[in-house]
Structure formats: structure tokens, C-alpha cells
Amino acid sequence: MAGEPLSGMGAPGTAAEAQALREQAWDREIAPVPLAGTIALPPRQHPYLVQLRGADDPLLEATLELAEEERLAAQSKGLDGEGRAVHRIGGWLQSSMHFEQLGARLSALCRVNTDAYTKATYLRLADRRALDLLCHVAGEHRVASQLGRVQSWTYLDAFGALRRLRSPGELPQPLRLDAAEWRRMEGGEMLHRTIAQWLGELSRKDGATPRELYPAAGGAVSEAASAARKWPHRFQNSSDQVVWATLSLLHPELARLPGVQALLDDQGTQDEPPEPLRYLHRDLDAIALRAGAAKSMQIDRNSGTSW
């Protein structure tokens, strides 16, 4: 769906062409993950498996490097970027199943199974960000329990760390999300973009890495939705909300700063309409940094010692 991880492969026209191109490029056996007919994607855009040749296969390191490049591409520009990058490396699996059986098992895992009313049919577990969010929403044990004979599933998370799900037994336990859990999954794109920008900014500023991502990012995304209702002239699309969510993670007092409120309240003129918030992120960041520095100086003066 998102394109090939290896450069120079081109865009195959049919499933058969895709199979031949992939086997030649990877120099490994390839097995498709045939998605359900209700998922409106042509077979050449379905996920697929590359069979590795044991623990010493050089493709292990090569695909890990590709996954890390994808992670860094999403985060590297921080607020100056979109928080987006294609994630083509889903993870590394260990299984006692035959190759084709494994593809069929993964296909079942990618079907949406929820109590919520939704037209969605495809749970994109081939995107490791979706898998990571599912582990947060449903809990790692519930996610791992559905793996069955997929003994382990290892993937690279947003911190650049390897996480591993281990199946507790050969009999898979179906995972069905309730309506509230599915709503949290549907908000994944905004969460992932906010997290990427947040971690990118922290990296650029040598900031402390947060211990957990989703609770804080989820609150920030909700705050951004409220800000968009208050200042609709500054929030024109999802990028504006992602920028605000990221800024509020970096500066928790952001919405209460007079300079920020004055900037957002400005309605502009007919000749010079107000700029969307995504173009003001460095101005807002500077206002918050100045306010933080002033507050720190005030604390230092108040705690000073008289002689």
C-alpha cells in the first residue's frame, strides 16, 4: 500500500509482477498476506512476508536500518516537518507455521473486529505504529494472545527501541475492540504525527525523553481540538492541530500566555487574513520560551539571599 522498502523496484502492475519483482530484489522467498475481499486494495498493495535465513541473515540488520531511517524521517524536522513518513517495515516474526499459513494468519489479524459501528475494514498492523497503538489501547497481553502460532512479533517503536510481543500459546484468542477502544484507534494519525513532532523537537533541543507517549499526546490532541473550536481562523486543517498539540506538550502553559492569546485572537484584515497556526509555530515557541525564561528569573530573584 505504501510502496516498496527497497529502492529501484518500481511499481508492479499486477500481483504476479509484484511477486517476481520482490523475489528478485530481496533474493528471498516471498509470501503475500492476502487481505479479505472487503478490503478495497489491489493484491499488489497487500502486505507481504520476506523469509529470512536464520539469525545471521544480513537482511535482519538491513531491514532494521530501513526501519530506523523511517522513524528518523518522521521525527527529524520536528515542528518544521509534518510528522509523517512512510513506514514500510512492519516487524520481524518468528513462527512454526508454514510460510503461506503465516500469511493467512496475519490476514486474519488485519481485519477490523470491533463493537463500534464503522465502515473501516483494514487494521493496518503492517504499519508498526498501528500495532504499537493497539498495544497501548488493548494491552500487550490481549494483542499477544491473538497471535497463536506466531510465537513472537518484534518491531521498532517511536523511541527507536525494539519491542517484542510473545504469544502465550498456540490457540489464538480473538481480539475484539469495544466502541471506546476503536475510537482511540481511529485517532491514530493525529497521535502519531504529534508524537513524531514532539520527539523530533526534544531531540533537536536535547530535551528529556518522556517515559510514556500516548497519555500525554492524547491529552494534547484533545486540547488542540478545543483550541481549534476557539480560534477557527487559525486552525484550518489537521496540521494546525498537530502543531498546537506538539507545542502544548513542549510548553504546558502555552494557552494561558497573554502573548499567545493575543496572537491567536488577531483576526487579521480583508487584505491580510490571519495565517494558519502551522505557519506561526516558531513565533509561538519563542513566546513560550521567553515566558519561561522570565518566570525562571522571577523565581531566582524570589529565592535570593540578602546580605
C-alpha positions as CSV (number, residue, x, y, z in Angstrom):
1,M,0.0,0.0,0.0
2,A,2.8,2.4,0.9
3,G,5.4,1.3,-1.7
4,E,8.4,-0.9,-1.6
5,P,11.1,-0.6,1.1
6,L,13.9,-1.3,-1.4
7,S,14.8,1.5,-3.8
8,G,14.7,0.8,-7.5
9,M,12.0,-1.8,-7.5
10,G,9.5,0.2,-9.5
11,A,5.7,0.0,-9.3
12,P,4.4,-3.5,-10.2
13,G,1.2,-3.6,-12.2
14,T,-0.2,-7.0,-11.1
15,A,0.2,-9.3,-8.1
16,A,2.2,-11.7,-10.3
17,E,4.6,-9.0,-11.3
18,A,4.9,-7.8,-7.7
19,Q,5.8,-11.3,-6.6
20,A,8.5,-11.7,-9.3
21,L,10.0,-8.2,-8.7
22,R,10.1,-8.8,-4.9
23,E,11.7,-12.2,-5.0
24,Q,14.4,-10.8,-7.4
25,A,15.0,-7.7,-5.3
26,W,15.1,-9.3,-1.9
27,D,16.7,-12.6,-3.1
28,R,14.5,-14.4,-0.7
29,E,11.2,-16.3,-0.8
30,I,8.2,-14.0,-0.7
31,A,4.7,-14.8,0.7
32,P,1.8,-12.4,0.3
33,V,-0.6,-11.6,3.1
34,P,-3.9,-11.9,1.2
35,L,-6.3,-9.5,2.7
36,A,-10.1,-10.1,2.9
37,G,-12.1,-9.2,-0.2
38,T,-13.9,-6.5,1.8
39,I,-10.6,-4.5,1.9
40,A,-10.5,-2.3,-1.2
41,L,-6.8,-2.7,-2.1
42,P,-5.5,-4.5,-5.1
43,P,-3.4,-7.6,-4.3
44,R,-0.1,-5.9,-5.3
45,Q,-0.7,-3.4,-2.4
46,H,-1.3,-6.1,0.2
47,P,1.4,-6.6,2.9
48,Y,3.9,-9.4,2.2
49,L,6.5,-11.5,4.1
50,V,10.2,-12.0,3.3
51,Q,11.6,-15.3,4.6
52,L,14.9,-14.8,6.4
53,R,17.7,-17.4,6.6
54,G,18.2,-17.7,10.3
55,A,19.5,-15.3,12.9
56,D,22.7,-14.5,10.9
57,D,20.8,-13.3,7.8
58,P,22.2,-9.9,6.8
59,L,18.7,-8.8,5.9
60,L,18.0,-8.6,9.7
61,E,20.4,-5.7,10.1
62,A,19.5,-4.2,6.7
63,T,15.7,-4.1,7.5
64,L,16.4,-2.7,11.0
65,E,18.4,0.1,9.4
66,L,15.5,0.8,7.0
67,A,13.0,0.9,9.9
68,E,15.3,3.3,11.8
69,E,15.5,5.6,8.7
70,E,11.7,5.7,8.5
71,R,11.5,6.6,12.2
72,L,14.0,9.4,11.8
73,A,12.4,10.7,8.7
74,A,9.1,11.3,10.6
75,Q,10.8,13.0,13.5
76,S,13.9,14.7,12.1
77,K,12.3,18.1,11.3
78,G,10.2,18.4,14.5
79,L,7.7,21.3,14.2
80,D,9.2,22.2,10.8
81,G,8.0,18.9,9.4
82,E,4.7,17.2,9.1
83,G,5.4,14.3,11.5
84,R,4.8,12.0,8.6
85,A,6.9,9.3,6.9
86,V,6.0,6.1,5.2
87,H,6.6,3.1,7.5
88,R,7.1,0.0,5.3
89,I,9.0,-2.3,7.7
90,G,6.3,-3.8,9.9
91,G,8.5,-6.1,12.0
92,W,10.2,-9.4,12.4
93,L,8.2,-12.5,13.1
94,Q,9.1,-16.0,14.4
95,S,6.6,-18.8,13.7
96,S,6.4,-22.6,13.4
97,M,3.7,-22.2,10.7
98,H,4.4,-22.8,7.0
99,F,5.1,-19.6,5.1
100,E,1.7,-19.5,3.4
101,Q,-0.2,-20.3,6.6
102,L,1.6,-17.5,8.3
103,G,0.4,-15.1,5.6
104,A,-3.2,-16.3,6.1
105,R,-2.9,-15.9,9.9
106,L,-1.7,-12.3,9.5
107,S,-4.5,-11.6,7.1
108,A,-7.0,-12.5,9.8
109,L,-5.2,-10.2,12.3
110,C,-5.6,-7.3,9.9
111,R,-9.4,-7.4,9.8
112,V,-11.2,-4.8,11.9
113,N,-13.0,-6.6,14.8
114,T,-15.0,-4.1,16.9
115,D,-18.3,-3.5,18.6
116,A,-18.3,0.0,17.1
117,Y,-20.2,0.9,14.0
118,T,-17.6,1.6,11.4
119,K,-17.0,1.2,7.7
120,A,-13.4,0.5,8.3
121,T,-12.3,-3.0,7.3
122,Y,-8.5,-2.9,7.5
123,L,-6.5,-2.8,10.7
124,R,-3.0,-1.8,9.3
125,L,-0.8,-3.9,11.6
126,A,1.8,-3.9,8.8
127,D,2.4,-0.3,9.9
128,R,4.2,-0.8,13.2
129,R,2.8,2.5,14.6
130,A,-0.7,1.0,14.4
131,L,0.5,-2.2,16.2
132,D,2.1,-0.1,18.9
133,L,-1.1,2.0,19.4
134,L,-3.1,-1.2,19.5
135,C,-0.9,-2.5,22.3
136,H,-1.5,0.7,24.2
137,V,-5.3,0.7,23.7
138,A,-5.9,-3.0,24.2
139,G,-2.9,-4.0,26.3
140,E,0.0,-6.1,25.2
141,H,-1.4,-9.3,26.6
142,R,-4.6,-9.2,24.6
143,V,-2.7,-8.3,21.5
144,A,-0.2,-11.1,22.0
145,S,-2.9,-13.6,22.9
146,Q,-4.3,-13.4,19.3
147,L,-1.0,-14.4,17.7
148,G,-1.3,-18.1,18.3
149,R,1.5,-19.9,16.4
150,V,3.1,-16.6,15.6
151,Q,5.5,-17.1,18.5
152,S,6.9,-13.6,18.5
153,W,6.5,-10.3,16.8
154,T,9.3,-7.8,17.2
155,Y,9.0,-4.2,16.0
156,L,10.8,-0.8,16.3
157,D,8.8,1.7,18.3
158,A,8.8,5.6,18.2
159,F,11.8,5.7,20.7
160,G,13.9,3.6,18.4
161,A,13.7,0.6,20.8
162,L,12.8,-2.9,19.8
163,R,9.6,-4.2,21.4
164,R,8.6,-7.9,21.3
165,L,5.2,-9.5,21.6
166,R,5.3,-13.2,22.7
167,S,2.4,-15.5,22.1
168,P,1.2,-17.3,25.3
169,G,0.0,-20.4,23.4
170,E,-0.8,-22.0,20.1
171,L,-4.5,-21.4,20.3
172,P,-5.2,-17.8,19.3
173,Q,-7.7,-15.7,21.3
174,P,-9.6,-13.3,19.1
175,L,-9.2,-9.6,20.0
176,R,-12.4,-7.6,19.7
177,L,-12.3,-3.9,20.5
178,D,-15.2,-2.2,22.2
179,A,-16.5,1.1,20.8
180,A,-14.3,3.3,23.0
181,E,-11.2,1.4,22.1
182,W,-12.0,1.7,18.4
183,R,-12.5,5.4,18.7
184,R,-9.0,5.7,20.2
185,M,-7.6,3.6,17.3
186,E,-9.3,5.9,14.8
187,G,-7.4,8.9,16.3
188,G,-4.1,7.2,15.5
189,E,-2.9,9.5,12.7
190,M,-3.1,12.7,14.8
191,L,-1.4,10.9,17.7
192,H,1.4,9.5,15.5
193,R,2.1,12.9,13.9
194,T,2.1,14.7,17.2
195,I,4.4,12.2,18.8
196,A,6.8,12.4,15.8
197,Q,7.0,16.2,16.0
198,W,7.3,16.1,19.8
199,L,10.2,13.6,19.8
200,G,11.8,15.5,16.9
201,E,11.7,18.8,18.8
202,L,13.0,17.1,22.0
203,S,15.9,15.6,20.0
204,R,16.8,19.0,18.5
205,K,16.7,20.7,21.8
206,D,18.4,17.9,23.8
207,G,15.2,17.7,25.9
208,A,14.4,14.8,28.3
209,T,12.7,11.9,26.6
210,P,9.3,11.2,28.1
211,R,8.7,7.8,29.7
212,E,5.2,7.4,28.1
213,L,3.9,8.8,24.9
214,Y,0.2,8.1,24.4
215,P,-1.4,9.5,27.6
216,A,0.3,12.9,27.2
217,A,-0.1,13.0,23.4
218,G,-3.8,12.0,23.7
219,G,-4.4,14.9,26.1
220,A,-2.6,17.3,23.8
221,V,-4.6,16.3,20.8
222,S,-7.8,16.8,22.7
223,E,-6.6,20.3,23.8
224,A,-5.8,21.1,20.2
225,A,-9.4,20.2,19.2
226,S,-10.6,22.6,21.8
227,A,-8.3,25.3,20.6
228,A,-9.5,24.8,17.0
229,R,-13.1,25.5,18.1
230,K,-12.0,28.7,19.9
231,W,-9.8,30.1,17.1
232,P,-11.1,28.6,13.9
233,H,-9.4,31.3,11.8
234,R,-6.0,29.9,12.9
235,F,-6.9,26.2,12.7
236,Q,-7.7,25.4,9.0
237,N,-6.6,21.8,8.8
238,S,-5.2,18.9,10.8
239,S,-1.7,20.2,10.5
240,D,-2.6,23.2,12.6
241,Q,-4.0,21.0,15.3
242,V,-0.9,18.7,15.3
243,V,1.4,21.8,15.7
244,W,-0.7,23.1,18.6
245,A,-0.7,19.7,20.2
246,T,3.1,19.5,19.9
247,L,3.6,23.0,21.2
248,S,1.4,22.3,24.2
249,L,3.5,19.2,25.0
250,L,6.6,21.3,24.9
251,H,5.0,24.3,26.8
252,P,2.1,23.2,29.1
253,E,1.3,26.8,29.9
254,L,1.0,27.8,26.2
255,A,-2.7,28.5,26.0
256,R,-2.6,30.8,29.1
257,L,0.2,33.0,27.9
258,P,-1.0,36.5,27.1
259,G,1.3,36.9,24.1
260,V,0.0,33.6,22.6
261,Q,-3.7,34.5,23.2
262,A,-3.2,37.9,21.6
263,L,-1.6,36.3,18.5
264,L,-4.3,33.8,18.2
265,D,-7.1,36.4,18.7
266,D,-5.8,38.5,15.9
267,Q,-8.4,38.2,13.1
268,G,-6.3,39.9,10.5
269,T,-7.8,42.1,7.8
270,Q,-9.5,41.6,4.5
271,D,-6.3,42.4,2.7
272,E,-4.1,40.4,5.1
273,P,-6.1,37.4,6.5
274,P,-4.7,35.6,9.6
275,E,-2.1,33.0,8.9
276,P,-2.8,29.4,9.8
277,L,-1.3,28.3,13.1
278,R,1.1,25.9,11.4
279,Y,3.0,28.9,10.0
280,L,3.3,30.5,13.4
281,H,4.9,27.7,15.3
282,R,8.3,29.3,15.7
283,D,6.6,32.6,16.9
284,L,4.6,30.7,19.5
285,D,7.6,28.7,20.5
286,A,9.6,31.9,21.0
287,I,6.8,33.5,23.1
288,A,6.7,30.4,25.3
289,L,10.4,30.3,25.7
290,R,10.6,34.0,26.7
291,A,7.8,33.5,29.2
292,G,9.6,30.5,30.7
293,A,12.8,32.4,31.0
294,A,11.1,35.4,32.7
295,K,9.4,33.0,35.1
296,S,12.7,31.4,35.9
297,M,14.4,34.7,36.6
298,Q,11.5,35.7,38.9
299,I,11.9,32.5,40.9
300,D,15.6,33.1,41.2
301,R,15.0,36.7,42.5
302,N,12.4,35.5,45.0
303,S,14.7,32.8,46.3
304,G,17.8,35.1,46.5
305,T,19.6,35.7,49.8
306,S,20.1,39.2,51.3
307,W,23.4,40.1,52.9
